């Protein structure tokens, strides 16, 4: 049987209320209250960081939690001046790791997923089982062995030491295999072959465009995973000019223990660091329709 | 099966080359190297000074026995076990309830609530720990202020008896939204006629959710549980970030933190390698065992 639920449905209008459930159904105050409580719980720390980043160092610990102040721009310019704008370098590093890593990982996954979905070849089930083992034992657990191995070849403390391990995503390969099986008809591949297109050419010209919606999801998945990753760069990198923002900010927090004035920078930095990702989320919300069970619902 | 006629070409291998190369270098090789290191140790001859006085020799299973009998290893495993028992049910329970509430469509706040609850997924675990870490400090916490007003002394969230729950709360906060979206997507793909008849017969929303919707999205629940379990076993960022704010989190608070400490603080890469191998094996056994336990057909290869 074909895959019954395609993991993304970006063609559907995003964020609209379900048409099927709006037929004269009464609204329920209980449902509304529970959902609002959930929303309040999730928004509370975000609201706090918005407020706290406007406080001066002395106000941070002494005024009421949600009482805003007027020092946001002072805090930002203090953060700007910290070691010649090191903070912005961290942000750029995060963007580099996540952007380049996710793009490369998506391409690698698309190629492998396509091969697993559309070709018969010797060793196919072995490769597929490898991918599954990779899903079940995520690489982060191996960060220390990865470090020890890369140290042997002198590659630690470079951009590559974080970028290269981020490029392999077994789960991305698994998703791409589902996308390729569901969205690329064999007839289309046949037709491309009849027209004289080689395997690579049909992959680039035909397969990639057909898988586009799924690839955006894999890209976003991997982008967030790399942006949020802490352990790998924390272990691999020693030079703070190479840090992503997660490692940089946790280092600043450590300094706060001896220089409490750093705390306002930590809070302001935390606020600024979530802005790009929140924007990315709200802008691309329609692509977040991941169905993890997609691989399982086929009898 | 869905295969093209081009069976004999080398194309699939070329398409797989980058993935297999990266897989080999960054997943297979590290685990093999860790396996090798875990069986080695340094032999110090003489006073251990000068070149050649320190040589690496085979150690048998010595590193494993040392790792498993380390007085700090078992507590860290139990701690992560307790942490998982709190996080996985709470997070998935919340995610399921929120997804069902959204799917029932009985409220006008669903777009707002869905976006708000999903938002923490955009916040890295380190930043989330940082924000909650400050909110846990008695001088910042709004809860302490409120309880003070009514004359109750709030417990210190970062004290040794509460810190596990405080770390768990961060994970629940960060993970609920993503799982909610996954379950909500699955709920939305249920054909309406499957429960419309039950509704006409007078079944309540709760009965429909329990009897029809939850069984149908079973596969999605299995997958979210699996990924939550795996994420639990690698908890590292949250306790590491909270450490500067609390003296109740030791350097071996979780197994991965112990690996880090052994490798970089004690420079005992052999013990770190042995513990890494143990964690990787345990993760595989637990995740694979979970799939077997629920008899899931997840990851079936035919499509």
Interface residues (C-beta under 8 A of the other chain):
Chain A: X2 X3 X5 X9 X15 X17 X18 X20 X21 X22 X25 X26 X27 X28 X31 X32 X34 X35 X36 X38 X39 X41 X42 X43 X44 X45 X46 X48 X49 X52 X60 X61 X62 X64 X65 X66 X107 X108 X109 X111 X112 X114 X115 X116 X117 X118 X119 X120 X121 X124 X125 X127 X128 X130 X132 X133 X134 X135 X136 X137 X138 X139 X140 X141 X142 X144 X145 X146 X147 X148 X149 X164 X165 X167 X168 X170 X173 X174 X177 X178 X181 X182 X186 X189 X190 X193 X199 X200 X203 X224 X227 X228 X230 X231 X234 X235 X246 X247 X249 X250 X253 X254 X256 X257 X263 X266 X267 X270 X273 X274 X277 X278 X280 X281 X282 X285 X288 X289 X290 X291 X292 X293 X295 X296 X297 X298 X299
Chain B: X1 X2 X3 X4 X5 X6 X7 X9 X11 X12 X13 X14 X15 X16 X18 X19 X20 X22 X23 X25 X26 X27 X29 X30 X31 X33 X34 X37 X94 X97 X98 X101 X102 X103 X104 X105 X106 X107 X108 X109 X110 X111 X112 X113 X114 X115 X116 X117 X118 X119 X120 X121 X122 X123 X124 X125 X126 X127 X128 X130 X131 X132 X133 X134 X135 X137 X139 X140 X141 X142 X145 X173 X176 X177 X181 X182 X185 X186 X188 X189 X192 X205 X217 X218 X219 X220 X221 X222 X223 X224 X227 X230 X233 X234 X236 X237 X240 X241 X244 X245 X256 X259 X260 X263 X264 X269 X272 X273 X276 X279 X280 X283 X284 X287 X288 X296 X297 X298 X299 X300 X301 X302 X303
